[in-house]
């Protein structure tokens, strides 16, 4: 069962939140962060992308960059741009995209739950990326950015959250760049805090939706601190890391599409002939073709859109991985025909989040940068939970969650 706790969040004053908050560290390059921060010294990018405080070209992995993160974090506290709550709270974080709102509970997730599998993952992590985030957590002694969890729908929690949602939020703003609305409430009532803790204690599992590297890094640093503390008791703050947990049914997963640099030496017709072995192929013309169902793919090639429908027998409905469109396309097109190898490291493929639309795929192919594009129907949250429950791992680049969590609304200190 899931163990969580409230915590004393470190937060910007209400009047400064829009100057402090930022996009998460891993959705933009250093130069984008430098441009977005501009001359705003209160921008969280100075902590989560501290290379922007050095000359252009400075590596984000330079030891001085991590030291700068800690210096900036202390500066934010000294200046009163981040102030720690006096008492432990849970928080509610709501995001509204295209008229649809999802409500998350900001919690302290238990390190041991990550280690024993109560917090379930569906992606592999890379050690170098884990170590980067671990250095950031260590040097700041804090979880500066939250990870993104899902939990099984819960009527008691839904009712509690909706009660707060009817009140005036602590923060309420439209974020630049994404244009989405972000709202934030503080839960200080002791009975409500008790209810949240108890309801989570009845859940058999929590699920990492997005932020596998941040989750791994936060949990590993917590376990490391426990191991190095000769007086470790088990109730220290480092035994928990910050997460925003949303009801699974509220989450929006967009398509995560592929653009291809080459056809592995094949002509367009040879490539389409090879695809026809496992897919029913239909030329849809020059207008963008949007997918309507699972096991159908949209291919853009030579100025035309094609519908590719996987033939019966090319996937196993009883296999939670094999039934995924990302697995079908990876096996039968990207591996068998194009021989791309490891998708995580191949330079012959790139990935485009669905928020950019199919027009972005067309643009990149028409520009000559890419040879073809392949659009996939989005994975469902239920599929992700089924895979996590089975102990299996999804193929790479399978999910794109939107909206992304804004960083800087609350920080969790480990001591």
Secondary structure as GFF3:
##gff-version 3
##sequence-region A 1 415
A	DSSP	beta_strand	4	5	.	.	.	ID=ss1
A	DSSP	beta_strand	10	11	.	.	.	ID=ss2
A	DSSP	three_ten_helix	14	16	.	.	.	ID=ss3
A	DSSP	alpha_helix	17	20	.	.	.	ID=ss4
A	DSSP	three_ten_helix	25	27	.	.	.	ID=ss5
A	DSSP	alpha_helix	30	37	.	.	.	ID=ss6
A	DSSP	alpha_helix	45	48	.	.	.	ID=ss7
A	DSSP	three_ten_helix	50	53	.	.	.	ID=ss8
A	DSSP	alpha_helix	63	78	.	.	.	ID=ss9
A	DSSP	beta_strand	83	84	.	.	.	ID=ss10
A	DSSP	beta_strand	90	97	.	.	.	ID=ss11
A	DSSP	beta_strand	100	110	.	.	.	ID=ss12
A	DSSP	alpha_helix	111	116	.	.	.	ID=ss13
A	DSSP	beta_strand	119	120	.	.	.	ID=ss14
A	DSSP	alpha_helix	127	140	.	.	.	ID=ss15
A	DSSP	beta_strand	142	143	.	.	.	ID=ss16
A	DSSP	beta_strand	147	151	.	.	.	ID=ss17
A	DSSP	alpha_helix	155	165	.	.	.	ID=ss18
A	DSSP	beta_strand	171	174	.	.	.	ID=ss19
A	DSSP	beta_strand	181	187	.	.	.	ID=ss20
A	DSSP	alpha_helix	190	201	.	.	.	ID=ss21
A	DSSP	beta_strand	206	210	.	.	.	ID=ss22
A	DSSP	alpha_helix	212	228	.	.	.	ID=ss23
A	DSSP	three_ten_helix	237	239	.	.	.	ID=ss24
A	DSSP	beta_strand	240	247	.	.	.	ID=ss25
A	DSSP	three_ten_helix	248	250	.	.	.	ID=ss26
A	DSSP	beta_strand	253	254	.	.	.	ID=ss27
A	DSSP	beta_strand	256	260	.	.	.	ID=ss28
A	DSSP	alpha_helix	268	275	.	.	.	ID=ss29
A	DSSP	beta_strand	279	285	.	.	.	ID=ss30
A	DSSP	beta_strand	296	301	.	.	.	ID=ss31
A	DSSP	beta_strand	304	310	.	.	.	ID=ss32
A	DSSP	alpha_helix	325	329	.	.	.	ID=ss33
A	DSSP	pi_helix	330	335	.	.	.	ID=ss34
A	DSSP	beta_strand	349	353	.	.	.	ID=ss35
A	DSSP	three_ten_helix	354	356	.	.	.	ID=ss36
A	DSSP	alpha_helix	358	366	.	.	.	ID=ss37
A	DSSP	beta_strand	372	375	.	.	.	ID=ss38
A	DSSP	alpha_helix	381	390	.	.	.	ID=ss39
A	DSSP	beta_strand	400	401	.	.	.	ID=ss40
A	DSSP	beta_strand	412	413	.	.	.	ID=ss41
###
